[in-house]
Amino acid sequence: MFPTGLPSPSPPPPAQEPRPSASDVHNDSNVSLTASKKRKINSSEKEDIDSISSSPKAICTSSSTTSSSSSSQQQQHIQKKLRFEDPLDLIGLDVKMAEESCNPAESCSKARNVFLPGGVGHHANGLTKSAGSATFSNSKPGAAKKLVIKNFKEKPKLPENYTNETWQKLKEAVEAIQNSTSIRYNLEELYQAVENLCSHKISAKLYKQLRVVCEDHIKAQIDQFREYPFLYSVLFLKKIDKCWQDHCRQMIMIRSIFLFLDRTYVLQNSMLPSIWDMGLELFRFYIISDLKVQSKTIDGILLLIERERSGEAIDRSLLRSLLSMLSDLQIYQDSFEQRFLEETNRLYAAEGQRLMQEREVPEYLHHVNKRLEEEADRVITYLDQSTQYVCREHIICIISYFGLNNLLDENRIQDLSLLYQLFSRVKGGVQVLLQHWIEYIKAFGSTIVINPEKDKTMVQELLDFKDKVDYIIDVCFMKNEKFVNGMKEAFETFINKRPNKPAELIAKYVDSKLRAGNKEATDEELEKMLDKIMIIFRFIYGKDVFEAFYKKDLAKRLLVGKSASVDAEKSMLSKLKHECGAAFTSKLEGMFKDMELSKDIMVQFKQHMQCQNIPGNIELTVNILTMGYWPTYAPMEVHLPPEMVRLQEIFKTFYLGKHSGRKLQWQSTLGHCVLKAEFKEVMHIFFSKKQLEDGELRRTLQSLACGKARVLTKIPKSKDVEDGDKFSCNDDFKHKLFRIKINQIQMKETVEEQASTTERVFQDRQYQIDAAIVRIMKMRKTLSHNLLVSEVYNQLKFPVKPADLKKRIESLIDRDYMERDKDNPNQYNYVA
């Protein structure tokens, strides 16, 4: 605000400034010790004040004394002495005068300090008030006095023609500013003139006159742009920019002169725009909203941006100024942004299609990243911030999603990282990438699981695929939890598209790794491999199928002594127990207990043999197996030598003597023996056996002729034994060891055996389904068919077909565990 030191043509009119409240006055009295709030009145001044009785401008009264009349000269003298500097318009204001503790004679000569609450200054009407204070000689020291100040009796008036003359001065100053010429009047004088007009309620007229002058000036500017010959020219844009800059500068100067009008009248009328907003509104309505001017301006801006995208150098400061103008005029989004995004989409769509044909995916991604960086730089330099994310969405939409599969197949780690960075910069881009990531895993995993030709390598391929996707998530996708969960969901989906088979193959894979002949991995590597197997195991539904095949393979490893490491076996068992619970591994743990108990029994049996002095050169080792823990084996009749038969009877008598009521069933096909003899004598014993079953004979011949120690010669040479094969003793056989271990080749699991194992699993599932149904019905007593099926599905841990579940319900009805309701066939009742 400019200083108001110019003299007024009449007493200053009332100002429209807020008046201080009573609390403000009281607060000011608390800080009256400051220099601005304290006035000293000397003795001579006091005498002048005492002589004042009344004034046309202010009247001071006292309850204790009556002031005498004084001349007008004394009034003017007092006006010079006391001036109110702060607004003060309170009637009945109490003033406490602190008097010195002295006699009345001394008080006339010594100065007294008078503290006026709220300070002294101009009255609220803008005129300088004179104030007087009378001495009260009859009052006691320290007594409170009351100072009363009254308003003017008559309101001051402006002289004739003052309004018109003042407006002509203001209009001349405004036109000088608009024409960039010098102003004849002092800016302080102009400001005071505006204040005087506003104080006499001429604000509305003054505002309208100012708007008309500004409007006429802006109207005169439009013709030069309409008739400008250079279409899309940079000169046209520079001319628009210069007009805008001049307009802003002019409105700032005009507003500084009319600041009092802006802060009083306009501020009190919420419907009126401020002087600055009025200027923006007029410029927008008469200049930029003109169709020709706006079209030329927007086309020129877009042309400059297109040139820059093509690699040309442009005037960025010009673009920044013009786009800032559109933003200030609030037409940026409607007039520019929409067309800008359309042009951007069209440009990059065409460029994307062309580059996808010409360049490889990695090179294309690098180009996209470069384009994104360029657009980000444009946003920072001259575009509005609201355009930032919209731009990225339009650019990223043209990224070729079909390239993701190629990048994943070829394991392009750097390119995948760049792709993730590009998508993460777009709102919703990560979700789009996640969806394609899940679809890729499902599609690739299905090719591994569904194809029967890949059964031999299925588990290893699954492990390798799992390692690959884990590495991509860690390195490329920044360990994003959404991609981890999406991977788990995809694995669980595709691995169960082929029921039961993955579970069976995983069990056989574990068997191959835990077998004694496996020397591919150290103990640490084997432990890591088992951990990876358990991750795949979590995804399968048919865990009971895995248990059945795993138990059968574990039994072979334990009985034949083929287990690579007892620690590894128990480690795998603990992992299964932790994953599936104690009930899942109870039978497997029972198998290990049987093997440990068998060792203790054999120690006791040897002690028994020594105590009984039973002769014999054969050392017998027997494993006692609990039938409920171990797989079911079909009994096979084997003709054993008499010495072995005698030892079997001795052991049977010994064992049943310790455990009465038990029954022993010998499974000779699961045993093995060690012979010590001459080579030719062994062959004679072997060929003299005529009682071998065909399958056993073939397996035994294959062990002797096709294993590592080939004591028989087979013609023709092959790995399998056929009907026409001929065998003879290998007289040329030699070995560096005296003790040669010839392992019997384990027969490959036939289709019938696989079907038998699967059938046992299904049979066990039927029992679990029956138990679940009976358990639910016993608790609920009455239940509808749909609710029963839903609760059974929630309790079972393996998939069941609705048809199979319906069969089990019918079976339970036939066995009188439950019955159909007589009134409602879809409802079942429990039969106690």
C-alpha positions in Angstrom: 0.0 0.0 0.0 1.3 3.4 -0.9 1.7 6.1 1.9 -1.1 8.5 2.4 0.7 11.7 3.0 -1.1 13.9 0.4 -3.5 16.5 1.8 -7.2 15.8 1.3 -9.5 18.3 -0.4 -11.6 18.2 2.7 -11.4 16.5 6.1 -10.5 12.9 5.4 -13.6 10.8 4.7 -14.3 7.7 6.9 -12.2 4.8 5.9 -13.6 1.3 5.5 -11.1 -0.3 7.8 -12.2 -2.7 10.5 -12.5 -1.3 14.0 -10.8 -2.8 17.0 -12.9 -4.6 19.4 -13.1 -3.9 23.1 -10.8 -6.9 23.7 -8.2 -5.4 21.3 -8.3 -2.1 23.2 -7.9 -3.9 26.5 -5.0 -5.9 25.1 -3.3 -2.8 23.8 -3.5 -1.3 27.3 -1.4 -4.2 28.7 1.5 -3.2 26.5 1.1 0.6 27.1 4.7 0.8 28.3 5.9 0.6 24.6 7.0 3.8 22.9 4.2 3.7 20.4 1.4 3.7 23.1 2.8 6.2 25.6 2.4 10.0 25.5 3.9 12.5 27.9 2.1 15.6 28.7 4.1 18.4 30.2 2.8 21.0 32.5 2.3 23.7 29.8 0.2 21.2 27.7 -1.7 20.3 30.8 -2.7 23.9 31.3 -3.9 24.1 27.7 -6.0 21.0 28.1 -7.5 22.2 31.3 -8.7 25.3 29.6 -10.7 23.4 27.0 -14.4 23.1 27.6 -15.7 21.8 24.3 -14.7 21.2 20.7 -16.7 20.7 17.5 -14.7 17.5 16.9 -14.4 15.9 20.4 -15.9 16.5 23.8 -14.1 15.5 27.0 -16.1 15.3 30.3 -15.2 14.4 33.8 -17.3 13.5 36.8 -15.3 15.5 39.3 -14.6 18.9 37.5 -16.1 21.0 34.7 -13.7 22.3 32.0 -13.9 26.0 31.0 -14.3 27.4 27.5 -11.3 28.0 25.3 -10.5 29.7 22.0 -10.1 27.9 18.6 -6.4 28.6 18.7 -6.0 26.5 21.8 -8.0 23.7 20.1 -5.6 23.7 17.1 -2.7 23.8 19.5 -4.0 20.7 21.3 -4.7 19.0 17.9 -1.0 19.2 17.1 0.0 17.8 20.5 -2.3 14.8 20.5 -3.0 12.7 17.5 -4.8 9.3 17.4 -2.8 6.9 15.3 -5.0 3.8 15.8 -8.7 3.5 15.0 -10.7 4.5 18.1 -14.4 4.9 18.3 -15.5 3.9 21.8 -17.8 5.9 24.0 -17.3 5.8 27.8 -13.7 4.7 27.6 -12.1 4.4 31.0 -8.7 5.9 31.4 -6.6 5.4 34.5 -4.2 8.2 35.0 -1.2 7.4 37.2 -0.5 10.4 39.2 2.7 11.0 41.0 2.7 11.0 44.8 3.3 14.8 45.3 1.3 17.8 46.5 -1.0 19.7 44.1 1.5 22.5 43.7 4.2 20.2 42.6 1.8 18.4 40.2 1.3 21.6 38.2 5.0 21.8 37.4 5.9 18.1 36.9 5.0 16.1 33.8 2.5 13.2 34.1 2.3 10.1 32.0 -1.1 9.3 30.5 -1.6 5.8 29.0 -4.5 5.5 26.5 -5.7 2.0 25.9 -5.7 1.1 22.3 -3.1 3.8 21.4 -3.7 7.1 19.7 -4.2 7.6 16.0 -6.7 8.3 13.2 -10.4 7.8 13.9 -12.3 5.1 12.0 -13.5 7.8 9.6 -10.0 8.6 8.5 -9.9 12.2 10.0 -7.4 13.3 12.7 -9.1 13.8 16.0 -8.1 16.3 18.6 -8.2 15.0 22.2 -8.1 16.8 25.4 -7.7 15.9 29.0 -8.5 18.1 31.9 -6.6 18.2 35.1 -8.6 17.3 38.2 -7.1 19.2 41.1 -9.8 18.2 43.5 -9.4 14.4 42.8 -7.4 12.2 45.1 -4.1 10.7 43.9 -4.7 7.3 42.2 -8.5 7.8 41.6 -9.9 6.5 38.2 -11.1 9.1 35.7 -13.5 8.6 32.7 -12.6 9.9 29.2 -15.6 10.1 26.8 -15.0 10.5 23.1 -18.0 11.1 20.7 -18.4 10.8 17.0 -18.7 13.6 14.5 -22.1 15.4 14.6 -21.9 16.0 10.8 -20.4 13.8 8.1 -17.8 15.6 5.9 -18.7 16.1 2.2 -16.6 16.0 -1.0 -16.4 19.2 -3.0 -18.3 19.5 -6.2 -16.9 17.8 -9.4 -14.4 16.0 -7.2 -15.6 12.6 -8.3 -15.4 13.3 -12.0 -12.1 15.1 -11.9 -10.5 12.3 -9.8 -11.8 9.7 -12.2 -10.4 11.5 -15.2 -7.0 11.5 -13.5 -7.3 7.8 -12.8 -8.5 7.0 -16.3 -5.6 8.9 -17.8 -3.2 7.0 -15.6 -4.7 3.6 -16.6 -4.5 4.5 -20.3 -0.9 5.6 -19.9 -0.1 2.2 -18.3 -1.9 0.4 -21.2 -0.1 2.5 -23.8 3.3 2.1 -22.0 3.7 5.9 -21.6 4.7 8.0 -18.5 2.1 8.8 -15.8 1.7 12.5 -15.1 0.6 12.0 -11.5 2.3 10.6 -8.5 1.3 7.1 -7.7 0.7 8.0 -4.0 -1.7 10.7 -5.1 -3.6 8.3 -7.3 -3.8 5.8 -4.5 -5.1 8.4 -2.1 -7.7 9.5 -4.7 -9.0 5.9 -5.0 -9.2 5.7 -1.2 -11.1 9.0 -1.0 -13.6 7.8 -3.6 -14.1 4.4 -1.9 -14.5 6.1 1.5 -17.5 8.0 0.1 -19.2 4.9 -1.3 -18.4 5.4 -4.9 -16.7 2.0 -5.1 -19.3 0.3 -7.3 -19.2 3.0 -9.9 -15.4 3.1 -9.8 -15.2 -0.7 -10.3 -17.5 -0.6 -13.3 -15.6 2.4 -14.9 -12.3 0.6 -14.5 -13.7 -2.6 -16.0 -15.0 -0.7 -19.0 -11.6 0.9 -19.6 -9.8 -2.4 -19.4 -12.4 -4.1 -21.7 -12.1 -1.4 -24.4 -8.3 -1.8 -24.4 -8.5 -5.6 -24.8 -11.1 -5.4 -27.5 -8.8 -3.2 -29.5 -6.1 -6.0 -29.4 -8.1 -8.8 -31.1 -8.0 -7.5 -34.7 -4.3 -7.8 -35.0 -4.4 -11.5 -34.3 -7.4 -12.3 -36.5 -5.8 -10.8 -39.5 -2.3 -12.1 -38.8 -1.1 -13.8 -42.1 1.4 -16.3 -40.7 -0.6 -19.5 -39.9 1.1 -21.8 -37.4 4.0 -19.3 -37.4 6.4 -18.9 -34.4 6.0 -15.2 -34.9 2.3 -15.5 -34.2 3.0 -17.4 -31.0 5.6 -14.8 -29.9 3.1 -12.0 -30.6 0.4 -13.7 -28.5 3.0 -14.3 -25.8 4.0 -10.6 -25.9 0.4 -9.5 -25.6 -0.1 -11.8 -22.7 3.1 -10.6 -20.9 2.1 -6.9 -21.5 -1.4 -7.6 -20.2 -0.1 -9.2 -17.0 2.3 -6.3 -16.4 -0.4 -3.7 -17.0 -2.9 -5.4 -14.7 -0.3 -5.5 -11.9 0.3 -1.8 -12.2 -3.4 -1.0 -12.4 -4.1 -3.2 -9.4 -1.4 -1.4 -7.3 -3.2 1.9 -7.9 -6.7 0.5 -7.2 -5.5 -1.7 -4.3 -7.8 0.0 -1.8 -10.7 -0.8 -4.0 -9.6 -4.4 -4.4 -9.2 -4.9 -0.7 -12.4 -3.3 0.5 -15.3 -3.2 -2.0 -14.3 -6.2 -4.1 -13.4 -8.3 -1.0 -16.7 -7.6 0.5 -18.6 -8.7 -2.6 -18.0 -12.4 -3.2 -19.8 -12.3 -6.6 -17.3 -9.8 -8.1 -13.9 -11.0 -9.4 -10.8 -9.3 -8.1 -9.1 -6.8 -10.4 -6.5 -9.4 -11.4 -9.2 -12.1 -12.1 -11.2 -9.5 -14.0 -8.2 -8.9 -16.3 -7.8 -12.7 -16.8 -11.5 -13.0 -17.5 -11.4 -10.2 -20.1 -8.3 -11.6 -21.8 -9.8 -15.0 -21.9 -13.2 -13.9 -23.3 -11.9 -11.4 -26.0 -8.6 -12.9 -27.0 -8.1 -16.6 -26.4 -11.7 -17.6 -26.6 -11.8 -16.3 -30.2 -12.0 -19.4 -32.4 -9.4 -18.2 -34.9 -7.0 -17.0 -32.3 -7.3 -20.1 -30.2 -7.1 -22.5 -33.1 -3.9 -20.8 -34.4 -2.4 -20.8 -30.9 -3.1 -24.4 -30.1 -2.0 -25.6 -33.6 1.2 -23.6 -33.3 2.0 -25.1 -29.8 1.3 -28.7 -31.0 3.5 -28.1 -34.1 6.4 -26.9 -31.9 6.0 -30.1 -29.7 5.9 -32.3 -32.8 9.1 -30.7 -34.1 10.8 -31.3 -30.8 9.8 -34.9 -30.8 11.3 -35.2 -34.2 14.6 -34.0 -32.9 14.5 -30.3 -33.8 15.5 -27.5 -31.4 12.7 -25.2 -30.3 12.1 -22.3 -28.0 11.1 -24.1 -24.8 10.7 -20.8 -22.9 8.1 -19.7 -25.4 6.2 -23.0 -25.0 6.4 -22.7 -21.2 5.0 -19.2 -21.2 2.1 -20.0 -23.6 1.1 -23.2 -21.7 1.3 -21.3 -18.4 -1.0 -18.7 -20.0 -3.5 -21.4 -20.9 -3.3 -22.8 -17.4 -3.8 -19.4 -15.8 -6.8 -18.7 -18.0 -8.2 -22.1 -17.0 -8.6 -23.4 -20.5 -5.5 -25.7 -20.5 -7.4 -29.0 -20.2 -10.3 -28.2 -22.4 -8.5 -26.5 -25.3 -5.0 -28.0 -25.2 -4.7 -31.2 -23.2 -7.3 -33.2 -25.0 -5.9 -32.4 -28.5 -2.3 -32.9 -27.1 -3.2 -36.4 -25.9 -4.9 -37.3 -29.1 -1.8 -36.2 -31.1 0.4 -38.1 -28.7 -1.6 -41.3 -29.0 -1.7 -41.1 -32.8 2.0 -40.4 -33.0 3.2 -43.2 -30.7 0.7 -45.7 -32.0 2.0 -45.3 -35.5 5.6 -45.3 -34.3 5.1 -48.3 -32.2 3.6 -50.4 -35.0 6.5 -49.4 -37.3 9.2 -50.1 -34.7 7.7 -53.5 -33.7 8.2 -54.6 -37.3 11.7 -53.2 -37.6 13.3 -53.9 -34.2 13.6 -56.7 -31.7 11.6 -56.5 -28.4 14.6 -55.5 -26.2 15.6 -52.7 -28.6 12.0 -51.6 -28.8 11.7 -51.5 -25.0 14.8 -49.3 -24.7 13.2 -47.0 -27.3 10.0 -46.8 -25.3 12.0 -46.0 -22.1 13.8 -43.2 -24.0 10.5 -41.8 -25.1 9.1 -41.9 -21.6 12.1 -40.0 -20.3 11.6 -37.4 -23.0 8.0 -37.0 -22.1 8.8 -36.7 -18.4 11.3 -34.0 -19.3 8.6 -32.1 -21.2 6.3 -32.3 -18.2 8.9 -30.8 -16.0 9.9 -28.1 -18.5 6.7 -26.7 -19.9 3.7 -29.1 -19.6 1.2 -29.0 -16.7 1.7 -31.6 -14.0 -1.8 -33.0 -14.6 -0.7 -34.1 -18.0 2.1 -36.3 -16.6 0.3 -39.6 -15.8 -2.1 -39.3 -18.7 0.8 -39.0 -21.1 2.4 -42.2 -19.7 -0.8 -44.1 -20.0 -1.1 -43.3 -23.7 2.5 -44.2 -24.4 2.6 -47.4 -22.4 -0.6 -48.7 -24.0 1.3 -49.4 -27.2 3.8 -51.7 -25.5 3.5 -55.1 -27.2 2.4 -57.7 -24.7 3.2 -60.6 -26.9 6.9 -59.8 -26.4 6.6 -60.8 -22.7 6.5 -64.5 -23.5 9.6 -64.2 -25.7 11.5 -62.4 -23.0 10.5 -65.0 -20.4 11.3 -68.0 -22.7 14.7 -66.6 -23.5 15.3 -65.5 -19.8 16.2 -61.9 -20.8 16.7 -60.6 -17.3 17.7 -57.0 -18.1 14.9 -56.6 -20.6 12.4 -57.9 -18.1 13.7 -55.5 -15.5 13.2 -52.6 -17.9 9.7 -53.9 -18.8 8.7 -54.0 -15.1 10.1 -50.5 -14.6 8.1 -49.2 -17.6 4.9 -50.7 -16.3 5.4 -49.6 -12.7 5.5 -46.0 -13.9 2.0 -46.3 -15.1 -1.1 -46.3 -12.9 -2.5 -49.9 -13.2 0.5 -51.0 -15.3 1.8 -53.5 -12.8 -1.6 -55.2 -12.6 -1.6 -55.6 -16.4 1.9 -57.1 -16.3 0.8 -59.4 -13.4 -2.1 -60.8 -15.3 0.1 -61.7 -18.3 2.7 -63.1 -15.9 0.1 -65.5 -14.4 -1.2 -66.5 -17.8 2.3 -67.3 -19.0 3.0 -69.5 -16.0 -0.2 -71.4 -16.5 0.4 -71.9 -20.2 4.0 -73.0 -19.8 3.4 -75.2 -16.8 0.5 -77.0 -18.6 2.8 -78.0 -21.4 5.0 -79.8 -18.8 2.2 -81.5 -16.8 -0.3 -82.5 -19.4 2.0 -84.1 -22.0 2.5 -87.8 -21.1 5.7 -87.9 -23.1 7.3 -85.7 -20.5 6.5 -87.9 -17.5 10.1 -89.0 -17.1 11.3 -85.4 -16.8 8.2 -83.7 -15.4 9.4 -83.1 -11.9 12.9 -81.9 -12.9 11.3 -79.5 -15.4 8.9 -78.2 -12.7 11.8 -77.6 -10.3 13.8 -75.8 -13.0 10.8 -73.7 -14.0 10.1 -72.8 -10.3 13.8 -71.7 -9.9 13.5 -69.6 -13.0 10.3 -67.7 -12.0 11.7 -67.2 -8.5 14.8 -65.6 -9.9 12.8 -63.4 -12.2 10.6 -62.3 -9.3 13.6 -61.5 -7.1 15.7 -59.7 -9.7 13.3 -58.3 -12.3 10.1 -57.7 -10.4 11.7 -56.4 -7.2 10.3 -59.2 -5.0 6.8 -57.8 -5.6 4.4 -59.7 -3.3 1.7 -59.7 -5.9 3.9 -61.5 -8.4 4.8 -64.1 -5.7 1.1 -64.8 -4.9 0.3 -64.9 -8.6 3.0 -67.4 -9.2 1.6 -69.7 -6.4 -1.9 -69.4 -7.8 -0.7 -70.3 -11.3 1.3 -73.3 -10.1 -1.6 -74.6 -8.1 -3.8 -74.3 -11.2 -1.8 -76.0 -13.8 -0.2 -78.7 -11.7 -3.7 -80.1 -10.8 -5.0 -80.2 -14.4 -3.8 -83.8 -14.5 -5.1 -85.4 -11.3 -2.9 -87.8 -9.3 -0.1 -88.2 -11.9 2.1 -85.3 -10.6 1.8 -86.6 -7.1 2.9 -90.1 -8.2 5.8 -88.7 -10.2 7.0 -86.5 -7.4 7.1 -89.5 -5.1 9.2 -91.5 -7.6 11.5 -88.6 -8.1 12.2 -88.4 -4.3 12.8 -92.1 -4.4 15.4 -91.8 -7.1 17.2 -89.1 -5.1 17.1 -90.9 -1.8 18.3 -94.2 -3.2 21.8 -95.4 -2.4 23.0 -95.4 -6.0 22.5 -91.6 -6.3 25.9 -89.9 -6.1 24.9 -86.8 -7.9 24.6 -84.5 -4.9 26.2 -83.9 -1.5 24.2 -83.9 1.7 23.7 -80.2 1.5 22.6 -80.2 -2.1 20.2 -83.1 -1.3 18.7 -81.1 1.5 18.1 -78.1 -0.8 16.6 -80.4 -3.4 14.2 -81.8 -0.8 13.1 -78.3 0.2 12.4 -77.5 -3.5 10.4 -80.8 -3.8 8.3 -79.7 -0.8 7.4 -76.4 -2.5 6.1 -78.3 -5.5 4.4 -80.8 -3.1 2.4 -78.0 -1.5 0.7 -77.2 -4.8 -0.8 -80.7 -5.5 -4.2 -81.7 -4.3 -3.8 -85.5 -4.3 -1.4 -85.7 -1.3 -2.7 -89.2 -0.4 -1.6 -90.5 -3.8 1.9 -89.2 -3.0 1.8 -90.9 0.4 0.8 -94.3 -1.2 3.6 -94.3 -3.8 6.2 -92.8 -1.3 5.4 -95.5 1.3 5.9 -98.2 -1.3 9.2 -96.8 -2.4 10.4 -96.2 1.1 9.6 -99.8 2.0 11.9 -101.0 -0.8 14.7 -98.7 0.3 14.5 -99.8 3.9 14.2 -103.5 3.3 16.7 -103.9 0.5 19.1 -101.5 2.3 19.1 -99.1 -0.7 18.6 -95.9 1.3 21.3 -93.4 0.7 21.1 -91.7 4.1 19.0 -92.4 7.1 19.4 -88.7 8.0 18.0 -87.7 4.6 15.1 -90.1 5.0 14.2 -88.7 8.4 14.6 -85.1 7.2 12.1 -85.8 4.4 9.8 -87.4 6.9 9.9 -84.3 9.2 9.2 -82.0 6.3 6.1 -84.1 5.4 5.0 -84.1 9.0 5.4 -80.3 9.2 3.5 -79.8 6.0 0.6 -82.3 6.4 0.5 -83.2 10.1 1.3 -86.2 12.2 -1.6 -88.3 10.9 -0.1 -88.1 7.4 3.3 -89.6 8.5 2.2 -91.9 11.2 2.6 -95.1 9.1 5.9 -93.9 7.6 7.2 -93.3 11.1 6.0 -96.8 12.1 8.1 -98.3 9.3 11.3 -96.7 10.8 10.3 -98.0 14.2 9.9 -101.5 12.9 13.4 -101.4 11.4 14.9 -100.2 14.7 13.0 -102.8 16.7 14.1 -105.5 14.3 17.8 -104.7 15.0 17.2 -105.1 18.7 15.4 -108.4 18.2 18.3 -109.7 16.1 20.7 -108.9 18.8 18.6 -110.9 21.3 18.3 -113.7 18.7 22.0 -114.1 18.3 22.4 -114.2 22.0 19.8 -116.9 22.1 21.6 -118.9 19.4 24.9 -118.7 21.3 23.2 -119.8 24.6 21.5 -122.8 22.9 24.7 -123.8 21.0 22.7 -124.3 17.9 25.1 -125.4 15.1 25.0 -123.9 11.6 27.1 -121.8 9.2 24.3 -119.6 8.0 23.8 -116.1 9.5 20.1 -115.2 9.5 18.8 -111.6 9.7 15.1 -111.1 10.0 13.0 -107.8 9.8 9.8 -107.9 11.8 7.2 -105.6 10.0 3.8 -104.4 11.3 1.3 -105.2 8.5 -0.6 -101.9 9.1 2.4 -99.7 8.5 3.9 -101.4 5.4 2.5 -101.8 1.9 0.6 -105.0 1.2 2.7 -107.8 -0.5 1.2 -110.8 -2.1 2.7 -114.0 -0.5 4.9 -116.1 -2.8 6.0 -119.7 -2.2 9.8 -120.1 -2.4 11.7 -123.3 -2.0 14.5 -122.6 0.4 17.4 -124.9 1.4 16.8 -127.1 4.4 19.3 -125.2 6.5 17.4 -122.0 6.0 14.1 -123.6 6.7 15.4 -124.9 10.1 16.7 -121.4 11.0 13.2 -120.0 10.2 11.6 -122.4 12.6 14.1 -121.6 15.3 13.5 -117.9 15.0 9.7 -118.4 14.9 9.8 -120.3 18.2 12.1 -117.7 19.7 9.9 -114.7 18.6 6.5 -116.2 19.5 7.9 -117.2 22.9 8.5 -113.5 23.6 5.3 -112.2 21.9 2.5 -114.7 22.3 -0.6 -114.3 20.2 1.2 -112.9 17.2 1.4 -114.4 13.7 4.4 -114.4 11.4 4.1 -114.4 7.7 7.3 -114.8 5.8 8.0 -112.6 2.7 11.1 -114.3 1.2 10.9 -112.3 -2.0 11.9 -109.2 -0.1 15.1 -110.8 1.2 18.6 -111.3 -0.1 21.5 -113.7 0.6 25.3 -113.8 0.4 27.0 -116.9 -1.0 30.7 -117.9 -0.4 31.7 -120.5 -3.0 33.7 -121.1 -6.2 32.4 -119.4 -9.2 31.5 -122.5 -11.2 29.9 -124.1 -8.2 27.7 -121.0 -7.8 26.6 -121.3 -11.3 25.8 -125.0 -10.9 23.7 -124.3 -7.9 21.8 -121.5 -9.8 21.0 -123.6 -12.8 19.9 -126.5 -10.8 17.0 -124.5 -9.5 13.8 -125.4 -11.4 11.2 -123.8 -9.1 11.6 -120.1 -10.0 8.5 -118.3 -11.3 8.9 -116.8 -14.8 9.0 -113.2 -13.7 11.5 -113.9 -10.9 13.6 -116.0 -13.3 13.7 -113.2 -15.9 14.6 -110.6 -13.2 17.4 -112.9 -11.8 18.9 -113.6 -15.2 18.8 -109.9 -15.9 20.7 -109.2 -12.7 23.4 -111.7 -13.5 23.8 -111.0 -17.2 23.0 -107.3 -17.6 24.3 -105.7 -14.3 27.8 -104.4 -13.5 29.1 -107.8 -12.6 28.2 -110.0 -15.6 28.8 -113.5 -14.5 26.5 -114.8 -17.3 26.8 -114.2 -21.0 23.6 -113.3 -22.8 23.0 -113.7 -26.5 21.9 -111.4 -28.0 23.1 -108.6 -25.8 20.4 -106.3 -24.6 19.1 -104.9 -21.3 15.9 -106.9 -21.2 15.4 -110.6 -21.1 13.3 -112.0 -24.0 12.0 -115.5 -24.7 14.6 -116.5 -27.2 17.7 -115.3 -25.3 20.5 -117.8 -24.5 22.6 -117.7 -21.4 26.0 -119.3 -20.6 28.7 -119.0 -17.9 31.1 -116.3 -18.5 34.4 -118.2 -18.0 36.4 -115.0 -18.7 34.8 -113.1 -15.8 37.3 -111.5 -13.5 36.9 -109.0 -10.6 39.4 -107.2 -8.4 37.4 -107.9 -5.3 36.9 -111.3 -3.6 33.4 -110.3 -2.4 31.1 -109.2 -5.2 27.7 -107.7 -4.6 25.2 -108.4 -7.3 22.1 -106.4 -6.7 18.9 -107.9 -8.0 17.5 -105.5 -10.6 14.2 -104.0 -9.3 11.4 -104.7 -11.6 9.9 -101.7 -13.2 6.5 -100.9 -11.9 4.0 -102.4 -14.2 0.7 -100.7 -15.3 -1.1 -103.3 -13.1 0.9 -102.3 -10.0 0.3 -98.6 -10.7 -3.4 -99.3 -11.1 -3.4 -101.4 -7.9 -1.8 -98.6 -5.9 -4.2 -96.0 -7.3 -7.1 -98.3 -6.6 -5.9 -98.6 -2.9 -5.8 -94.8 -2.7 -9.3 -94.5 -4.0 -10.5 -97.1 -1.6 -8.9 -95.2 1.3 -10.5 -92.0 0.0 -13.9 -93.7 0.1 -13.4 -94.5 3.8 -12.4 -90.9 4.4 -15.5 -89.6 2.5 -17.8 -92.0 4.5 -16.2 -90.9 7.8 -16.6 -87.2 6.9 -20.3 -87.6 5.9 -21.1 -89.6 9.1 -19.3 -87.1 11.3 -21.2 -84.1 9.7 -24.6 -85.9 9.9 -24.0 -87.0 13.5 -23.3 -83.4 14.5 -26.1 -81.7 12.4 -28.7 -84.5 12.6 -30.6 -83.1 9.6 -29.1 -81.5 6.5 -30.0 -80.7 2.9 -28.1 -82.3 0.1 -26.3 -79.0 -1.0 -25.2 -78.1 2.5 -23.9 -81.6 3.1 -21.9 -81.6 -0.1 -20.5 -78.2 0.7 -19.4 -79.2 4.2 -17.8 -82.5 2.9 -15.8 -80.5 0.4 -14.5 -78.2 3.2 -13.4 -81.2 5.3 -11.7 -83.3 2.6 -8.1 -82.5 1.5 -8.4 -84.1 -1.9 -10.6 -83.4 -4.9 -13.8 -85.5 -5.2 -16.2 -85.6 -8.1 -19.9 -84.9 -7.3 -20.9 -88.2 -8.8 -18.5 -90.1 -6.5 -19.7 -88.2 -3.5 -23.3 -89.0 -4.4 -22.4 -92.7 -4.6 -21.0 -92.6 -1.1 -24.1 -91.0 0.2 -26.2 -93.7 -1.4 -23.9 -96.3 0.1 -24.4 -94.9 3.6 -28.2 -94.8 3.1 -28.1 -98.5 2.2 -26.1 -99.3 5.3 -28.6 -97.4 7.5 -26.2 -94.6 8.6 -28.6 -92.0 7.3 -31.9 -91.8 5.5 -33.8 -89.5 3.2 -36.5 -87.3 4.6 -40.0 -88.6 3.8 -41.4 -85.2 3.0 -38.3 -83.7 1.3 -36.1 -86.1 -0.8 -33.3 -83.5 -0.9 -32.9 -83.6 2.9 -31.1 -86.3 4.9 -31.6 -87.4 8.5 -29.0 -89.1 10.7 -29.9 -92.5 11.9 -28.6 -93.1 15.4 
